[in-house]
């Protein structure tokens, strides 16, 4: 590569930052919804559904994300064709977001469940005693405390999702990691070290921003309420 133009390298990789952020934000949004549903099924010990959820969580925890991504991208369309549903024409981005949602949602469900269980049952009983409905108890008592107790694990899982998006290039998505592969390919493998240093710094900065944001949120939530 000769003398390295670091600004140019950063600029080339950052061209695909919006797509990477889109994958992170959309996947996280649906993963939170999925995680909440799965957690409630396990907390309520719903018949039939609870054992299915346990099997699903066991599968997600026991298999590599890359394999899950390939199953969603290659196997799911073939399975759906058996019931005459054709999704082969769907965007690659759809399959990536679906795979990340299913993966992250499983882990978030355990974080949400642990957060729920960290709230003392005596507080729920107190709410019922003064005539609060369960949805009101959930909104005013359980969720605020559960979220506060879950911040460290939630931070870790979101950073994991950021790192996971680097696998999207394996099915042809040109995100930041896909852009790195293109740059290296166009330079016939020259300058690999510099390009990998650049992408490492970018992921590191994103992780630091997430960590810093949730640290601030954690500090704010730990402050006693002023009357």
Secondary structure as UniProt FT lines:
FT   HELIX           6..14
FT   TURN            15..16
FT   HELIX           17..43
FT   TURN            44..45
FT   TURN            47..48
FT   HELIX           49..62
FT   HELIX           65..70
FT   HELIX           71..75
FT   HELIX           76..81
FT   TURN            82..84
FT   TURN            88..89
FT   HELIX           92..117
FT   HELIX           121..129
FT   TURN            130..131
FT   HELIX           134..137
FT   HELIX           138..142
FT   HELIX           143..164
FT   HELIX           165..171
FT   HELIX           176..186
FT   TURN            187..191
FT   HELIX           192..222
//
